[in-house]
Amino acid sequence: MQIALVIGSTIATVKDEAIHWRKLLIVRKADTIGNMTGDPFVAVDSVSAGSSARFTRQTNNTPVNAVIVGVIDSLKLGGDVTYRKE
């Protein structure tokens, strides 16, 4: 699983039938304090967010590489909160 921030959305007029009703969001990987790293990529939104993660019930056997499976409200490392959703 990877931490990423949603930075936008995109529209595909043609996509696999298995993900036809899912939103496609543009995300960037983030570190544990919320700083974005790496290049943007597209992820299928399976939880209305605004690796094995891609094998959800909704996307099993579909041609996707990234799926949003949760929304992080806060992140705690070593007893300290390093990220809190605003």
KAGI-V467560 format. One record per backbone hydrogen bond with DSSP energy under -1.0 kcal/mol. NH is the residue of the N-H (numbers start at 1). CO is the residue of the C=O. E is the energy in kcal/mol with one decimal. If there is no record, write none. Layout:
nh: (NH,NH)
co: (CO,CO)
e: (E,E)
This chain:
nh: (5,7,8,10,19,20,22,25,26,27,28,30,31,34,37,41,43,44,45,46,54,55,60,62,64,68,75,77,80,82,83,85)
co: (28,26,26,24,16,17,19,43,8,41,5,3,35,31,29,27,25,66,23,68,51,52,56,59,62,44,83,80,77,75,75,73)
e: (-2.7,-3.2,-1.3,-2.4,-1.7,-1.3,-1.7,-2.8,-2.4,-3.1,-1.9,-2.4,-2.4,-1.5,-3.4,-2.5,-2.8,-2.5,-2.7,-1.6,-1.3,-2.0,-1.4,-1.6,-1.9,-3.0,-2.6,-2.9,-2.1,-2.7,-1.4,-3.7)
